[in-house]
């Protein structure tokens, strides 16, 4: 087991002009230490099917920490009930994607072996990172893992056509035997973003699939509540993955695969807060934000608020 973590490009040194404020940069402590929430950047986007600057997202995500307060007005909750630590970034190989994935898996395994009670929060990066993170989690815990996957795409592309990419993490988890299809729930799938053969593959493997249209008709709340109840009886622990392109393109201009008819930020934030209260959830990621195509950090701000709502749930 090897720790591949390196110092992040942005580090806050403390100090503020107003003693009555409590920005995220004061709450999230620098350096690896035991914490309730352990944040790790995963700056990989060479594995994206289309051009993506998602490797710059961990830096953009951290830049925003000085702009937001660690206080949820609606719930009247201060996040300093929890300890949060920035463990830095996973070191990336310049050209070798498989080595990058090994580094990610090794860092995830290290985190959960050294700090088995922490919740890992991984900042992507493209969606290829989810496979090695969960593989590392599986090695560290040897437990049956459930997955709730928010995404416009199935991500079950055949790895024979292009190798491991942001379109293959769910297939890799299945083919490598890390997860069972029956333990995977995907929410937010969109028309004209997936193919019929890959839908058939996912269904044959036993994955549970909800489209963005299902969310519109049934509501996010009953779908997520059903997913929680369904997995509660089947698995030991649960991982959450949020591909920010599950949202409608009007909210997130800085995702590589923008598209109409996605879900709303409020729906996604509700899901994060609700699932944050579930003790079986041990980790999460936010992926596929490309700051190089964003507008005023709109997409990074959405990803950050997914995390903040999840943290709120942990406090409730």
Buried (B, 14 or more C-beta within 10 A) or exposed (E): EEBBBBEBBBEBEEEEEEEEEBBBBBBBBBEBEEBBBBBBBBBBBBBBBEEBBBBBBBBBBBBBBEEBBBBBEEEEBBBEEBBBBBBBBBBBBEEEBEBBBBBBBBBBBBBBBBBEEBBBBBBBBBBBBBBBBBBBBBBBBEEBBBBBBBBBBBBBBEBEEEEBBBBBBBBBBBBEEBBBBBBBBBBBBBEEBBEEEBBEBBEEBEBBBBBBEBBEEEEBEEBBBBBBEBBEEEBEBBBBBBBBBBBBBEBBBBBBBBBEBBBBBEBBBBBBBBBBBBEBBBBBBBBBBBBBBBEEBBBBBBBBBBBBBBBBBBBE
